[in-house]
Amino acid sequence: MISPAQIREHYDSLAFIYQTFWGDHLHHGLFVDGDGKAEAAQVRMLEQCAQWLKLRGGERVLDVGCGHGGTLVHLAKRLGCTGVGLTISPKQVRIARERAAHASVRDRLMFVEGDVSDFPFSPGEFGVVWVMESSEHFADKARFLRDTYSTLIPGGQLLLAAWTGSMESARVREVARAFLCPELWTAEEYEAAIVSAGMSVTRREDLNAQVVHTWEICRERARAASAIVNLVPRAARAFVEGIDIILDAYRSRALSYTVLVARK
């Protein structure tokens, strides 16, 4: 069984590697119209999700699995949002706080270290709960979604973007193993659990074709750095080895990238 301590160690030890491969935002890019620039595609993903949420500006956002703080910093600068970022990694907390200070939005944002299984937030505290590529690591996804319902204000929204696929597939199980995911869910499993938690799903998008280039870029960067790959920590080598695994799963359609928007 994958433990929170393993996930914490993974993100702490790979902070520099993730910055190298992913840049400011630790999530997939949304590639359209032949634009192959990773950083622009990652911002486009954020902008598209904000549009699907129909954010008006000034919302209080909880970013669960906030990484290096890129999402909240972007929302604070672009839309005047305030919020809290939760991550299991103390190193990510430090990086996120530094990033918020550099962007002059430190007064609007707070970044805290914590395990999502000990959900530390009060009822009716947030207008938006943003979960982008972190629920894969949650051992009890159904419980987290119930906690999400509780901490949302009436009419508040959930934005959940996740790698989705059936654990009956060997390719999906291999992705879960390579990237420390206790279990991956299908889009249907997520939707059913969201509804069971008391929310209504207002949008569901399969973005497989628009995001797969993220991993093609990662593979190119890994090959360019092949001379030093054997010198980096074992966890970093495992990450590089996982690139071909997830690419194969996406290309076979065993794995998809799903965005769900739901309302309380």
C-alpha positions as CSV (number, residue, x, y, z in Angstrom):
1,M,0.0,0.0,0.0
2,I,1.4,3.4,-0.9
3,S,1.7,5.7,2.1
4,P,1.5,9.4,2.5
5,A,5.1,9.4,3.7
6,Q,6.2,7.9,0.3
7,I,4.3,10.6,-1.6
8,R,5.8,13.3,0.6
9,E,9.3,12.0,0.1
10,H,8.7,11.7,-3.7
11,Y,7.7,15.4,-4.1
12,D,10.3,16.7,-1.6
13,S,13.1,14.8,-3.4
14,L,11.9,15.7,-6.9
15,A,11.2,19.4,-6.4
16,F,14.1,20.4,-8.6
17,I,13.3,17.7,-11.2
18,Y,9.7,18.7,-11.4
19,Q,10.6,22.4,-11.9
20,T,13.0,21.3,-14.7
21,F,10.4,19.2,-16.5
22,W,7.2,21.1,-15.7
23,G,8.2,24.7,-14.9
24,D,6.0,26.9,-12.8
25,H,2.9,24.6,-13.1
26,L,2.9,21.0,-12.1
27,H,0.2,19.9,-14.4
28,H,-0.5,19.0,-18.0
29,G,-0.7,21.6,-20.7
30,L,-3.7,22.1,-23.0
31,F,-2.3,22.0,-26.6
32,V,-4.4,23.5,-29.4
33,D,-3.8,24.9,-32.9
34,G,-0.3,23.3,-33.1
35,D,1.1,25.4,-30.3
36,G,3.8,23.2,-28.8
37,K,5.1,25.5,-26.1
38,A,4.6,23.7,-22.8
39,E,4.5,26.8,-20.5
40,A,1.8,28.5,-22.7
41,A,-0.2,25.3,-22.8
42,Q,-0.1,24.9,-19.0
43,V,-1.5,28.5,-18.6
44,R,-4.1,27.7,-21.2
45,M,-5.2,24.8,-19.1
46,L,-5.7,27.0,-16.1
47,E,-7.6,29.7,-18.2
48,Q,-9.9,27.1,-19.7
49,C,-10.8,25.6,-16.4
50,A,-11.4,29.0,-15.0
51,Q,-13.8,29.7,-17.9
52,W,-15.6,26.4,-17.3
53,L,-16.1,27.5,-13.6
54,K,-17.3,30.9,-14.9
55,L,-15.1,32.6,-12.3
56,R,-16.0,36.3,-11.9
57,G,-13.0,37.2,-9.8
58,G,-12.4,37.5,-6.1
59,E,-13.4,33.9,-5.2
60,R,-11.8,32.2,-2.2
61,V,-10.1,29.1,-3.6
62,L,-8.8,25.9,-1.9
63,D,-6.1,24.3,-4.1
64,V,-5.7,20.7,-2.9
65,G,-2.3,19.4,-4.0
66,C,-1.1,22.9,-4.8
67,G,2.4,21.9,-6.0
68,H,4.6,25.0,-6.2
69,G,1.7,27.4,-6.0
70,G,1.4,28.2,-9.7
71,T,-2.4,27.9,-9.9
72,L,-3.2,30.1,-6.9
73,V,-0.6,32.7,-7.9
74,H,-2.1,32.8,-11.4
75,L,-5.7,33.1,-10.1
76,A,-4.7,35.8,-7.6
77,K,-2.9,37.9,-10.2
78,R,-5.4,37.3,-13.0
79,L,-8.7,37.4,-11.1
80,G,-8.0,38.8,-7.7
81,C,-8.8,35.5,-6.0
82,T,-7.7,34.7,-2.5
83,G,-7.1,31.2,-1.1
84,V,-5.2,28.4,0.5
85,G,-2.9,25.9,-1.0
86,L,-2.6,22.5,0.6
87,T,0.3,20.1,-0.1
88,I,1.8,17.1,1.7
89,S,5.3,18.4,0.8
90,P,7.1,20.9,3.1
91,K,9.5,21.7,0.2
92,Q,6.6,22.6,-2.0
93,V,5.2,24.9,0.7
94,R,8.4,26.8,0.8
95,I,8.6,27.1,-3.0
96,A,5.0,28.2,-3.2
97,R,5.4,30.9,-0.5
98,E,8.5,32.2,-2.3
99,R,6.6,32.3,-5.6
100,A,3.6,34.2,-4.1
101,A,6.0,36.7,-2.5
102,H,7.8,37.2,-5.8
103,A,4.5,37.8,-7.6
104,S,3.4,40.3,-4.9
105,V,0.3,38.3,-3.9
106,R,1.6,36.9,-0.6
107,D,-1.1,38.8,1.3
108,R,-3.9,37.0,-0.6
109,L,-2.6,33.5,-0.4
110,M,-1.6,31.0,2.3
111,F,0.2,27.7,1.7
112,V,0.1,24.9,4.3
113,E,1.5,21.5,4.7
114,G,-1.0,18.8,5.4
115,D,-2.4,15.3,4.5
116,V,-5.7,15.4,2.7
117,S,-6.9,12.5,4.9
118,D,-6.8,14.9,7.8
119,F,-8.9,17.5,6.0
120,P,-8.3,20.7,8.1
121,F,-10.9,23.1,6.7
122,S,-14.1,24.4,8.1
123,P,-17.6,24.0,6.7
124,G,-18.6,26.7,4.2
125,E,-15.1,28.1,3.9
126,F,-14.5,28.2,0.1
127,G,-16.2,29.2,-3.1
128,V,-14.0,26.9,-5.2
129,V,-12.2,23.7,-4.4
130,W,-9.5,23.1,-7.2
131,V,-8.1,19.6,-7.5
132,M,-5.7,19.3,-10.5
133,E,-3.8,16.0,-10.8
134,S,-3.6,15.3,-7.1
135,S,-6.6,13.1,-6.4
136,E,-4.7,10.3,-8.1
137,H,-2.7,10.1,-4.8
138,F,-5.7,10.1,-2.5
139,A,-6.4,6.7,-0.8
140,D,-10.0,7.6,0.1
141,K,-11.3,9.7,-2.8
142,A,-15.0,9.3,-1.7
143,R,-14.2,10.7,1.7
144,F,-12.3,13.6,0.2
145,L,-15.3,14.5,-2.0
146,R,-17.6,14.5,1.0
147,D,-15.1,16.8,2.7
148,T,-15.2,19.0,-0.4
149,Y,-19.0,19.3,-0.2
150,S,-18.7,20.3,3.4
151,T,-16.1,23.1,2.9
152,L,-17.9,24.6,-0.1
153,I,-20.3,27.5,0.4
154,P,-23.8,27.0,-1.0
155,G,-23.4,27.3,-4.8
156,G,-19.7,26.7,-4.5
157,Q,-17.9,24.7,-7.2
158,L,-15.5,21.8,-7.5
159,L,-12.9,21.7,-10.3
160,L,-11.4,18.3,-10.6
161,A,-8.9,17.3,-13.3
162,A,-7.6,13.8,-13.1
163,W,-5.9,10.9,-14.9
164,T,-8.8,8.5,-15.4
165,G,-8.9,4.8,-16.3
166,S,-10.0,1.4,-15.1
167,M,-7.7,-0.5,-12.7
168,E,-8.8,-3.6,-14.6
169,S,-6.4,-2.4,-17.4
170,A,-2.8,-3.6,-17.0
171,R,-1.6,-0.3,-18.5
172,V,-3.6,1.8,-15.9
173,R,-2.2,-0.4,-13.1
174,E,1.3,0.2,-14.4
175,V,0.7,4.0,-14.4
176,A,-0.6,3.8,-10.9
177,R,2.5,1.9,-9.8
178,A,5.0,4.2,-11.5
179,F,3.5,7.4,-10.2
180,L,2.6,6.3,-6.6
181,C,-1.2,6.3,-7.0
182,P,-3.0,4.0,-4.6
183,E,-5.8,3.7,-7.2
184,L,-6.9,5.4,-10.3
185,W,-10.6,5.9,-11.0
186,T,-12.6,6.1,-14.2
187,A,-14.5,9.3,-15.1
188,E,-17.7,7.5,-14.3
189,E,-16.4,6.5,-10.8
190,Y,-15.5,10.1,-10.1
191,E,-18.9,11.4,-11.3
192,A,-20.8,8.9,-9.2
193,A,-18.8,9.7,-6.1
194,I,-19.3,13.5,-6.7
195,V,-23.1,13.0,-7.0
196,S,-23.1,10.7,-3.9
197,A,-21.3,13.5,-2.0
198,G,-24.2,15.8,-2.7
199,M,-23.0,17.8,-5.7
200,S,-24.3,18.0,-9.2
201,V,-21.9,17.6,-12.2
202,T,-22.3,20.5,-14.6
203,R,-19.5,19.7,-17.0
204,R,-17.3,16.7,-18.0
205,E,-14.5,17.0,-20.6
206,D,-12.2,14.3,-22.0
207,L,-9.0,16.2,-22.9
208,N,-6.8,13.2,-23.8
209,A,-5.8,14.4,-27.3
210,Q,-5.1,17.9,-26.1
211,V,-2.8,16.9,-23.2
212,V,-0.7,14.0,-24.4
213,H,1.9,16.2,-25.9
214,T,2.9,17.1,-22.3
215,W,4.5,13.8,-22.0
216,E,6.1,13.9,-25.4
217,I,7.8,17.1,-24.3
218,C,8.9,15.4,-21.1
219,R,10.4,12.5,-23.0
220,E,12.3,14.9,-25.3
221,R,13.7,16.7,-22.2
222,A,14.6,13.4,-20.6
223,R,16.5,12.3,-23.7
224,A,18.3,15.6,-23.9
225,A,19.4,15.1,-20.2
226,S,20.2,11.4,-20.6
227,A,23.9,11.9,-19.7
228,I,23.0,13.0,-16.2
229,V,19.9,10.8,-15.6
230,N,22.0,8.0,-14.0
231,L,23.5,10.5,-11.6
232,V,20.3,11.8,-10.1
233,P,18.4,10.2,-7.2
234,R,16.6,6.9,-7.7
235,A,13.2,8.6,-7.5
236,A,14.1,10.9,-10.4
237,R,15.2,8.0,-12.5
238,A,11.9,6.3,-11.7
239,F,10.0,9.4,-12.9
240,V,11.9,9.4,-16.2
241,E,11.2,5.7,-16.6
242,G,7.5,6.4,-16.1
243,I,7.3,8.8,-19.0
244,D,7.0,6.0,-21.6
245,I,4.6,4.1,-19.4
246,I,2.1,7.0,-19.2
247,L,2.6,7.9,-22.9
248,D,1.7,4.3,-23.9
249,A,-1.4,4.4,-21.6
250,Y,-2.6,7.7,-23.1
251,R,-2.0,6.6,-26.7
252,S,-3.8,3.3,-26.2
253,R,-6.7,5.2,-24.7
254,A,-6.6,3.0,-21.6
255,L,-5.8,6.3,-19.7
256,S,-7.7,9.5,-20.2
257,Y,-7.5,13.0,-18.9
258,T,-10.8,14.1,-17.5
259,V,-12.0,17.5,-16.2
260,L,-15.2,17.6,-14.1
261,V,-16.9,20.7,-12.8
262,A,-19.5,20.3,-10.1
263,R,-21.7,22.5,-7.9
264,K,-23.0,22.3,-4.4
